[in-house]
Amino acid sequence: MGLFSKFKDGLKKTRETFFNKIKAALSGSKLDQENIEEIEELLILSDMGIETVNYVIDELKERSENYDSPLKALREILIEILKVEEKNIELNKPEVISIIGVNGTGKTTTLGKLAKIYNDQGKSVVLAACDTFRAAAIEQIKEWGKFVGVEVIVQKQGADAAAVAYDAVSHAKSKNKDMVLIDTAGRLHTRRNLMEELRKIHRVVSKVVPGAPHEVLLTIDATTGQNGLVQAKKFTEAVNVSGIVLTKLDGTAKGGIVFAITKELQLPIKLLGVGEKADDLKPFDSKVFVNALLESEDGEVVSNGLHGEE
């Protein structure tokens, strides 16, 4: 199944609940006040956020006369919001990716699916089980390691997370591995501060491989809507997040949160979770995403994917 079809299936609830109605409201050649108010309300209900909705409405009013239809204007506005400039990253082997976020957002599952993506590309991958406070997370990573066929570096429950990360990156470097994927805690069951723990992990791995972690991916559960955005702001204030992994998009009708995240955080969405299968984690593409949302297939691709992905 192609990327457009995957996104289209994953966005079914959002499209049927809100964006099909928005398309209907914009079906004419002109905008009027009644249409604008209806669109504004639908965008707010889709969890796009007031700040982003105001921007979209203002731009729509200004641009609509320059397009054949207001719908085309909306399409371009939404695509532009999702295009966030990415930082240039100097990669040193092994490439290290740290996956962060609160518990329940799909961090460990994302790590496993990402391991499969890279393994399928022929890259050698090491997984680091640094959520040492949850036995379930450690066991889950072991299972993903077996399923994908990659190495897992693990210590006993309650071990120092930074020590596990150090061991994993050191091992990968000595064995000339391509990738290290680090799972992290979403909360700590001690008095230790979660953000300090994450910063410590990142400091330790940078001593082994300069510039590591090369990517810090924040997982956000799409079903939590604006709460997910609040969580994201706390993480981005504490660590140098390079991109977003939005999970469980197929489980919510409020897919407008995608636009709120990129507009308010100015971070690119790198990966999108559109299902539970191992191949349901996809590199994000702004144009394909908006086309799928508005059911308007188009061949051009503008990707925010991770390094090495096609």
N, C-alpha and C positions, 0 to 999 in steps of 0.2 A: 504494500500500500504506500502510495506517495505521500510526501509531506503535506500537500494541500488536503488530501483525503483524511490524513491523520488529524490535522488541525480542525478540519470541518466536523469530524465525528466528535472530537473533544470539546468543541464549542457549541454542540447541539443545544444544550440547555440555555446558554446565554443568548444564542441566536434566536431561538424560538420564543423566549420570554421577553426579550427587549429589542434586539437589533432588527428583526423582521418588521416590528412595528415602526422602528425608526426609518427603515427603508420605505415603508408604505407612506409615512408622513412626508418623505422627500421625493416621492414619485413624480411630482409635478415639476414644472420648469422654473417656478418661482417660490420664494420663501415668503410666508406671511407671519404675523405675530402669533397666530394660533398654532401654526406648525412649530415655530421656534419654542414656544412654551411646552408643547407636547414632547419635543425632542429633549429639551432640557430636563424635564421630569424623568424621562426614561433613562437618560444617561446617569442621573443621580441615583436612581433605583438600581442601576447595574453596578454600583459601587465604584464609579469612576472618581468620586471625590469632588467636592465643591470647587476647589481651585482649578482642577483640570477641566471640569465641565464649563466653568466660566470662560476659560481660554478657548475651548472648542467652539462654544456658541459665538464668541466675539469674532473668531477667525471665520466661522461659517457665514456670518452676516457680511463680513468684509469681502470674502472671496467668491461667494456663490454666483455673482453676476458674471464672473470671468470664466465660468465653466458651462458646459452644455446642460448640466443639471446640478442641483445642490448636493445630490448623492456623491457625485464625482469629487466635489469640493471636500465633503466630509471624509471620503476615502483618503485623499492626499493629506489632510490634516492629521488623521489618525496614524498614518504611516510615519509622518514626520515626528510625531511625539515619541514613537517607539525607536527611532534612530538616535542612539546615544553614542557619542564619540568614545571610543575605547582607548585605554592607555597602551602605549607601546611597552611590551614586556621583553626584557632580555633573558632568554631562556638558557639555563645551565642544566646539563643532564645530571641526575634525573629531574624531570619536570615534576614539581610538587604542587598538588592541589589540595587545599584545606576546605572541607565542607562543614559549614557552621549553621546554626539555627536552633530554635527551641525544640524540645522533644515533641514528637508527634507530627512534625512537618515533613517527614520522609527523608531525613538525612542519610540514614544507613541504606535505605532502598536506593536512593539516588546514587550513592557510592557504588553499590553493586551493579547497577545498570550502566553507570559510567565506565566501570571496569570492563564490562562486556563490550562497550563501544570501542574502547581502546584496544582490547584484546583482539577483537574482530579485525582491527586495522593492522594487526601484526605487531603491536607494541607489547613489550614486556612490562607487567604491572605488579606493583607491591601494594597491598592494603595494610593500613595501620589502624588497629582497633584502639583508638584513644578515648572512646567513651567508656572509661574503665569503671565508672560508677554504676553501670547497668549491665548485669550479667546477660540480659537478653540481647543487648546490642553486640556484645562480644560474640555470642553464639550465632547471631544473625550474620555477622561479617564472615565467620568461619564457613557458614553455609554458602554464602555468595562466593567465597574463595573456591570452594569445591565445585560449585555450579559453573563458574566461569573458567576455572582452571588456572588460578593465579595464586601467588604466595600471600600469606597473611602473617603479619607480625603482631603477636598478642602476648600480654602478660596477665597475671591473675587479676581478678576483680579488686578494685581499690588501689591498684598500682598507680604510680605517678604518670599522668598522661603525657607530659613532655618527654619523659624517659622513653616511652613507647615510640613516640614520634621520632626521637633521636635515633633509636635503634633501627627503625624502619628505613629512614633516609640514609643512614650510614651503611646499612646492608645493601640497599639499592645502588648506592654509589660504588661500593666495593665490587658488586656483581655486574656493574655496567647496565643496570636496568633503565628502562625509558621513563617510567612513571611511578610516582608514589601518590596514592589517594588516602587522605587522612580523615577518618571519622572523628567527630568531637562530641563532647557532652552538650546537652541543651540546658541542663541545670545541674547543680552539684548538691549532693546530699550531705555536705559538710558546711563549715563556716567559710570555706574558701570562695572567693568571688569568681563567677564564671568568666567574666571578661578578662580578669587577670590571668586566669588559666589559659585562655585562648592566646593572649599576648605572649605568655611564656612558651607555649608550643611553637609559635611563629618565630620567636627569638632563637630558640634552640635549633630549629631546622635551618635557619639562615646561617648558622655557624658551620653547618656541614656543607650546604650548597648555597653560595652567595645568591641573593635575590629571592630565595625561597621563603615562603610559598609563592609560587609564580601566579597562582590564582587563589582567591579566597571567595568561594561561592556560598552565598546565603540562601538557604532553602526557606521558602515561604509557602504555606498551605493556602491555596486560593480560596478554600471554603471559609477561611477565617476573615476574609474581607479586610475592612479597615483596621481590625486588630492586628492583622499580619503586617500592615504598613507601620503601625506603632512599634511592633517588635523590630522591624527592619531598621527603623531610625535609631533604636538603641544599639543595635549591633554595628551600624555604620559609624556611629559616634565613637565606638570603642576600638574597632579594628579596621584595617584597610581593605574593605570589601571591593572586589573587582567586578562582581556580577551576581545576578540573581538566578536561582533555579525555582521556577514556580511549579509546584506540584498539585496534584488532585484537581486540575482545571476541569476535568470531565465530570467532577462531582458537584459543581456549583453552577447556578444560573448567573452569578454575579462576576462574570469575566471582565467587567470594566475595570476591576482592580489592577489589571495589567497596565493600563494607561496611567493610573494614579501612581503606581510604583515608579515607572520610568520618568514621569514628569516631576514628581516631588523629590525623588532620590537622585535623579540624574545618573542612574546606573543601568547598564545594559542587561536585558534578560538574556541569559546565555542558553538556558535549557528549559524545556517545557515538558511537564509530566501530563500525558493525556490518557493514561490508562494504567492498569496493574501489570501488564505483561512486561517481560524483560526488554522488549524493543519499543516500549511506549514512552521512552525518554528521548526527546528529539531536540536537535539544535534549533534555537529560535530563529525565525526569519520574519522580520517586521511586515514585509509586503505580503507574504503568503498568509500570515496570521490575519491581517485585515481583510484580505480577499476571502478567506474562509469565514470570517465573521459576517461579511456582507454577501457571501456566496457569489463572488466575482473572480473566477479563475484567471490568472495572468501568469505569463511565463517568467517574468523578471524576478530575480532572486537577490535579496540584500540580506546577508546573513550576519548574525551576532554570535555565531558558533565559536566553540573553543578551538584552541590551537590544534591543528592536525585533523580537524573534522572537515568533511566535504559537505 
